[in-house]
Amino acid sequence: FSTVRMADRILVVENGRVQEIGSHEELLANNGRYAELFALQAAGYR
């Protein structure tokens, strides 16, 4: 869970295509698929 936050660049691949690229902070700010999936995972820790 915390490892992904340390990555320089994260690629979100869906249906074999890159949908989003950026840092953890950038992808959260974009409110795209990455942010959606991250929120689902984070909810499990609450």
PyMOL Python script that loads the backbone (N, CA, C, O; Angstrom):
from pymol import cmd

cmd.read_pdbstr("""\
ATOM      1  N   PHE A   1       0.827  -1.192   0.000  1.00  0.00           N
ATOM      2  CA  PHE A   1       0.000   0.000   0.000  1.00  0.00           C
ATOM      3  C   PHE A   1       0.867   1.251   0.000  1.00  0.00           C
ATOM      4  O   PHE A   1       0.630   2.156  -0.800  1.00  0.00           O
ATOM      5  N   SER A   2       1.854   1.324   0.865  1.00  0.00           N
ATOM      6  CA  SER A   2       2.706   2.517   0.908  1.00  0.00           C
ATOM      7  C   SER A   2       3.780   2.497  -0.170  1.00  0.00           C
ATOM      8  O   SER A   2       4.318   3.550  -0.513  1.00  0.00           O
ATOM      9  N   THR A   3       4.104   1.336  -0.709  1.00  0.00           N
ATOM     10  CA  THR A   3       5.156   1.229  -1.727  1.00  0.00           C
ATOM     11  C   THR A   3       4.819   2.038  -2.965  1.00  0.00           C
ATOM     12  O   THR A   3       5.704   2.668  -3.544  1.00  0.00           O
ATOM     13  N   VAL A   4       3.586   2.037  -3.377  1.00  0.00           N
ATOM     14  CA  VAL A   4       3.194   2.756  -4.593  1.00  0.00           C
ATOM     15  C   VAL A   4       3.425   4.258  -4.442  1.00  0.00           C
ATOM     16  O   VAL A   4       3.678   4.940  -5.435  1.00  0.00           O
ATOM     17  N   ARG A   5       3.346   4.771  -3.254  1.00  0.00           N
ATOM     18  CA  ARG A   5       3.565   6.207  -3.022  1.00  0.00           C
ATOM     19  C   ARG A   5       5.008   6.612  -3.289  1.00  0.00           C
ATOM     20  O   ARG A   5       5.273   7.778  -3.581  1.00  0.00           O
ATOM     21  N   MET A   6       5.937   5.679  -3.194  1.00  0.00           N
ATOM     22  CA  MET A   6       7.359   5.977  -3.388  1.00  0.00           C
ATOM     23  C   MET A   6       7.785   5.887  -4.849  1.00  0.00           C
ATOM     24  O   MET A   6       8.912   6.257  -5.176  1.00  0.00           O
ATOM     25  N   ALA A   7       6.925   5.411  -5.727  1.00  0.00           N
ATOM     26  CA  ALA A   7       7.281   5.249  -7.141  1.00  0.00           C
ATOM     27  C   ALA A   7       7.430   6.611  -7.812  1.00  0.00           C
ATOM     28  O   ALA A   7       6.667   7.537  -7.537  1.00  0.00           O
ATOM     29  N   ASP A   8       8.425   6.721  -8.699  1.00  0.00           N
ATOM     30  CA  ASP A   8       8.616   7.953  -9.464  1.00  0.00           C
ATOM     31  C   ASP A   8       7.509   8.136 -10.489  1.00  0.00           C
ATOM     32  O   ASP A   8       7.029   9.248 -10.712  1.00  0.00           O
ATOM     33  N   ARG A   9       7.113   7.038 -11.105  1.00  0.00           N
ATOM     34  CA  ARG A   9       6.091   7.085 -12.148  1.00  0.00           C
ATOM     35  C   ARG A   9       5.230   5.834 -12.056  1.00  0.00           C
ATOM     36  O   ARG A   9       5.741   4.727 -11.886  1.00  0.00           O
ATOM     37  N   ILE A  10       3.942   6.019 -12.167  1.00  0.00           N
ATOM     38  CA  ILE A  10       2.978   4.925 -12.114  1.00  0.00           C
ATOM     39  C   ILE A  10       2.208   4.922 -13.423  1.00  0.00           C
ATOM     40  O   ILE A  10       1.767   5.969 -13.897  1.00  0.00           O
ATOM     41  N   LEU A  11       2.049   3.751 -13.999  1.00  0.00           N
ATOM     42  CA  LEU A  11       1.249   3.606 -15.217  1.00  0.00           C
ATOM     43  C   LEU A  11       0.000   2.815 -14.878  1.00  0.00           C
ATOM     44  O   LEU A  11       0.082   1.754 -14.259  1.00  0.00           O
ATOM     45  N   VAL A  12      -1.134   3.315 -15.272  1.00  0.00           N
ATOM     46  CA  VAL A  12      -2.401   2.618 -15.088  1.00  0.00           C
ATOM     47  C   VAL A  12      -2.759   2.003 -16.433  1.00  0.00           C
ATOM     48  O   VAL A  12      -2.978   2.716 -17.412  1.00  0.00           O
ATOM     49  N   VAL A  13      -2.817   0.673 -16.473  1.00  0.00           N
ATOM     50  CA  VAL A  13      -3.107  -0.050 -17.709  1.00  0.00           C
ATOM     51  C   VAL A  13      -4.481  -0.691 -17.575  1.00  0.00           C
ATOM     52  O   VAL A  13      -4.763  -1.398 -16.607  1.00  0.00           O
ATOM     53  N   GLU A  14      -5.324  -0.433 -18.559  1.00  0.00           N
ATOM     54  CA  GLU A  14      -6.666  -0.993 -18.563  1.00  0.00           C
ATOM     55  C   GLU A  14      -6.961  -1.488 -19.972  1.00  0.00           C
ATOM     56  O   GLU A  14      -6.786  -0.758 -20.948  1.00  0.00           O
ATOM     57  N   ASN A  15      -7.408  -2.727 -20.066  1.00  0.00           N
ATOM     58  CA  ASN A  15      -7.697  -3.337 -21.371  1.00  0.00           C
ATOM     59  C   ASN A  15      -6.498  -3.274 -22.316  1.00  0.00           C
ATOM     60  O   ASN A  15      -6.652  -3.065 -23.519  1.00  0.00           O
ATOM     61  N   GLY A  16      -5.307  -3.457 -21.756  1.00  0.00           N
ATOM     62  CA  GLY A  16      -4.097  -3.501 -22.568  1.00  0.00           C
ATOM     63  C   GLY A  16      -3.571  -2.153 -23.019  1.00  0.00           C
ATOM     64  O   GLY A  16      -2.621  -2.094 -23.799  1.00  0.00           O
ATOM     65  N   ARG A  17      -4.166  -1.073 -22.545  1.00  0.00           N
ATOM     66  CA  ARG A  17      -3.730   0.269 -22.949  1.00  0.00           C
ATOM     67  C   ARG A  17      -3.402   1.116 -21.721  1.00  0.00           C
ATOM     68  O   ARG A  17      -4.060   1.019 -20.685  1.00  0.00           O
ATOM     69  N   VAL A  18      -2.378   1.940 -21.862  1.00  0.00           N
ATOM     70  CA  VAL A  18      -2.016   2.859 -20.788  1.00  0.00           C
ATOM     71  C   VAL A  18      -3.071   3.963 -20.735  1.00  0.00           C
ATOM     72  O   VAL A  18      -3.298   4.668 -21.719  1.00  0.00           O
ATOM     73  N   GLN A  19      -3.701   4.100 -19.594  1.00  0.00           N
ATOM     74  CA  GLN A  19      -4.760   5.097 -19.418  1.00  0.00           C
ATOM     75  C   GLN A  19      -4.284   6.339 -18.684  1.00  0.00           C
ATOM     76  O   GLN A  19      -4.758   7.445 -18.946  1.00  0.00           O
ATOM     77  N   GLU A  20      -3.337   6.152 -17.756  1.00  0.00           N
ATOM     78  CA  GLU A  20      -2.848   7.269 -16.949  1.00  0.00           C
ATOM     79  C   GLU A  20      -1.374   7.045 -16.647  1.00  0.00           C
ATOM     80  O   GLU A  20      -0.925   5.909 -16.492  1.00  0.00           O
ATOM     81  N   ILE A  21      -0.624   8.142 -16.565  1.00  0.00           N
ATOM     82  CA  ILE A  21       0.785   8.096 -16.180  1.00  0.00           C
ATOM     83  C   ILE A  21       1.043   9.281 -15.261  1.00  0.00           C
ATOM     84  O   ILE A  21       0.599  10.397 -15.530  1.00  0.00           O
ATOM     85  N   GLY A  22       1.766   9.029 -14.171  1.00  0.00           N
ATOM     86  CA  GLY A  22       2.132  10.126 -13.282  1.00  0.00           C
ATOM     87  C   GLY A  22       2.609   9.613 -11.947  1.00  0.00           C
ATOM     88  O   GLY A  22       2.689   8.406 -11.720  1.00  0.00           O
ATOM     89  N   SER A  23       2.926  10.542 -11.066  1.00  0.00           N
ATOM     90  CA  SER A  23       3.292  10.179  -9.701  1.00  0.00           C
ATOM     91  C   SER A  23       2.004   9.894  -8.924  1.00  0.00           C
ATOM     92  O   SER A  23       0.901  10.152  -9.406  1.00  0.00           O
ATOM     93  N   HIS A  24       2.165   9.372  -7.743  1.00  0.00           N
ATOM     94  CA  HIS A  24       1.013   9.089  -6.887  1.00  0.00           C
ATOM     95  C   HIS A  24       0.180  10.358  -6.688  1.00  0.00           C
ATOM     96  O   HIS A  24      -1.043  10.338  -6.831  1.00  0.00           O
ATOM     97  N   GLU A  25       0.850  11.450  -6.360  1.00  0.00           N
ATOM     98  CA  GLU A  25       0.157  12.711  -6.111  1.00  0.00           C
ATOM     99  C   GLU A  25      -0.558  13.226  -7.358  1.00  0.00           C
ATOM    100  O   GLU A  25      -1.694  13.696  -7.281  1.00  0.00           O
ATOM    101  N   GLU A  26       0.113  13.136  -8.505  1.00  0.00           N
ATOM    102  CA  GLU A  26      -0.488  13.600  -9.759  1.00  0.00           C
ATOM    103  C   GLU A  26      -1.728  12.788 -10.114  1.00  0.00           C
ATOM    104  O   GLU A  26      -2.752  13.338 -10.519  1.00  0.00           O
ATOM    105  N   LEU A  27      -1.621  11.481  -9.958  1.00  0.00           N
ATOM    106  CA  LEU A  27      -2.745  10.617 -10.310  1.00  0.00           C
ATOM    107  C   LEU A  27      -3.929  10.809  -9.369  1.00  0.00           C
ATOM    108  O   LEU A  27      -5.080  10.736  -9.800  1.00  0.00           O
ATOM    109  N   LEU A  28      -3.662  11.050  -8.104  1.00  0.00           N
ATOM    110  CA  LEU A  28      -4.762  11.338  -7.179  1.00  0.00           C
ATOM    111  C   LEU A  28      -5.438  12.651  -7.552  1.00  0.00           C
ATOM    112  O   LEU A  28      -6.664  12.754  -7.512  1.00  0.00           O
ATOM    113  N   ALA A  29      -4.646  13.650  -7.914  1.00  0.00           N
ATOM    114  CA  ALA A  29      -5.194  14.963  -8.286  1.00  0.00           C
ATOM    115  C   ALA A  29      -6.046  14.888  -9.548  1.00  0.00           C
ATOM    116  O   ALA A  29      -6.973  15.678  -9.719  1.00  0.00           O
ATOM    117  N   ASN A  30      -5.736  13.938 -10.435  1.00  0.00           N
ATOM    118  CA  ASN A  30      -6.494  13.786 -11.682  1.00  0.00           C
ATOM    119  C   ASN A  30      -7.873  13.168 -11.464  1.00  0.00           C
ATOM    120  O   ASN A  30      -8.734  13.242 -12.340  1.00  0.00           O
ATOM    121  N   ASN A  31      -8.081  12.562 -10.299  1.00  0.00           N
ATOM    122  CA  ASN A  31      -9.367  11.918  -9.980  1.00  0.00           C
ATOM    123  C   ASN A  31      -9.813  10.909 -11.032  1.00  0.00           C
ATOM    124  O   ASN A  31     -11.000  10.798 -11.338  1.00  0.00           O
ATOM    125  N   GLY A  32      -8.854  10.182 -11.578  1.00  0.00           N
ATOM    126  CA  GLY A  32      -9.157   9.168 -12.587  1.00  0.00           C
ATOM    127  C   GLY A  32      -9.295   7.785 -11.982  1.00  0.00           C
ATOM    128  O   GLY A  32      -9.658   7.630 -10.816  1.00  0.00           O
ATOM    129  N   ARG A  33      -9.001   6.790 -12.794  1.00  0.00           N
ATOM    130  CA  ARG A  33      -9.133   5.388 -12.378  1.00  0.00           C
ATOM    131  C   ARG A  33      -8.193   5.059 -11.220  1.00  0.00           C
ATOM    132  O   ARG A  33      -8.574   4.343 -10.294  1.00  0.00           O
ATOM    133  N   TYR A  34      -6.971   5.578 -11.269  1.00  0.00           N
ATOM    134  CA  TYR A  34      -6.014   5.331 -10.191  1.00  0.00           C
ATOM    135  C   TYR A  34      -6.573   5.834  -8.862  1.00  0.00           C
ATOM    136  O   TYR A  34      -6.542   5.120  -7.860  1.00  0.00           O
ATOM    137  N   ALA A  35      -7.081   7.060  -8.856  1.00  0.00           N
ATOM    138  CA  ALA A  35      -7.630   7.637  -7.629  1.00  0.00           C
ATOM    139  C   ALA A  35      -8.805   6.810  -7.116  1.00  0.00           C
ATOM    140  O   ALA A  35      -8.959   6.609  -5.911  1.00  0.00           O
ATOM    141  N   GLU A  36      -9.620   6.340  -8.035  1.00  0.00           N
ATOM    142  CA  GLU A  36     -10.768   5.509  -7.666  1.00  0.00           C
ATOM    143  C   GLU A  36     -10.311   4.213  -7.000  1.00  0.00           C
ATOM    144  O   GLU A  36     -10.827   3.835  -5.948  1.00  0.00           O
ATOM    145  N   LEU A  37      -9.354   3.543  -7.608  1.00  0.00           N
ATOM    146  CA  LEU A  37      -8.864   2.279  -7.058  1.00  0.00           C
ATOM    147  C   LEU A  37      -8.104   2.488  -5.754  1.00  0.00           C
ATOM    148  O   LEU A  37      -8.209   1.675  -4.836  1.00  0.00           O
ATOM    149  N   PHE A  38      -7.342   3.569  -5.668  1.00  0.00           N
ATOM    150  CA  PHE A  38      -6.605   3.864  -4.446  1.00  0.00           C
ATOM    151  C   PHE A  38      -7.578   4.122  -3.292  1.00  0.00           C
ATOM    152  O   PHE A  38      -7.356   3.656  -2.175  1.00  0.00           O
ATOM    153  N   ALA A  39      -8.647   4.858  -3.562  1.00  0.00           N
ATOM    154  CA  ALA A  39      -9.645   5.140  -2.527  1.00  0.00           C
ATOM    155  C   ALA A  39     -10.312   3.855  -2.037  1.00  0.00           C
ATOM    156  O   ALA A  39     -10.560   3.700  -0.841  1.00  0.00           O
ATOM    157  N   LEU A  40     -10.598   2.942  -2.950  1.00  0.00           N
ATOM    158  CA  LEU A  40     -11.191   1.662  -2.554  1.00  0.00           C
ATOM    159  C   LEU A  40     -10.257   0.883  -1.635  1.00  0.00           C
ATOM    160  O   LEU A  40     -10.687   0.307  -0.636  1.00  0.00           O
ATOM    161  N   GLN A  41      -8.981   0.875  -1.987  1.00  0.00           N
ATOM    162  CA  GLN A  41      -8.021   0.154  -1.165  1.00  0.00           C
ATOM    163  C   GLN A  41      -7.840   0.845   0.184  1.00  0.00           C
ATOM    164  O   GLN A  41      -7.786   0.179   1.218  1.00  0.00           O
ATOM    165  N   ALA A  42      -7.748   2.159   0.181  1.00  0.00           N
ATOM    166  CA  ALA A  42      -7.550   2.913   1.418  1.00  0.00           C
ATOM    167  C   ALA A  42      -8.731   2.731   2.367  1.00  0.00           C
ATOM    168  O   ALA A  42      -8.552   2.718   3.585  1.00  0.00           O
ATOM    169  N   ALA A  43      -9.923   2.591   1.821  1.00  0.00           N
ATOM    170  CA  ALA A  43     -11.116   2.403   2.655  1.00  0.00           C
ATOM    171  C   ALA A  43     -11.014   1.127   3.486  1.00  0.00           C
ATOM    172  O   ALA A  43     -11.582   1.046   4.575  1.00  0.00           O
ATOM    173  N   GLY A  44     -10.304   0.149   2.982  1.00  0.00           N
ATOM    174  CA  GLY A  44     -10.120  -1.097   3.714  1.00  0.00           C
ATOM    175  C   GLY A  44      -9.256  -0.948   4.954  1.00  0.00           C
ATOM    176  O   GLY A  44      -9.275  -1.813   5.829  1.00  0.00           O
ATOM    177  N   TYR A  45      -8.499   0.139   5.038  1.00  0.00           N
ATOM    178  CA  TYR A  45      -7.626   0.379   6.185  1.00  0.00           C
ATOM    179  C   TYR A  45      -8.283   1.268   7.233  1.00  0.00           C
ATOM    180  O   TYR A  45      -7.699   1.533   8.284  1.00  0.00           O
ATOM    181  N   ARG A  46      -9.490   1.724   6.949  1.00  0.00           N
ATOM    182  CA  ARG A  46     -10.176   2.617   7.904  1.00  0.00           C
ATOM    183  C   ARG A  46     -11.032   1.839   8.854  1.00  0.00           C
ATOM    184  O   ARG A  46     -11.679   2.425   9.722  1.00  0.00           O
TER     185      ARG A  46
END
""", "prot")
cmd.dss("prot")
cmd.show_as("cartoon", "prot")
cmd.util.cbc("prot")
cmd.orient("prot")
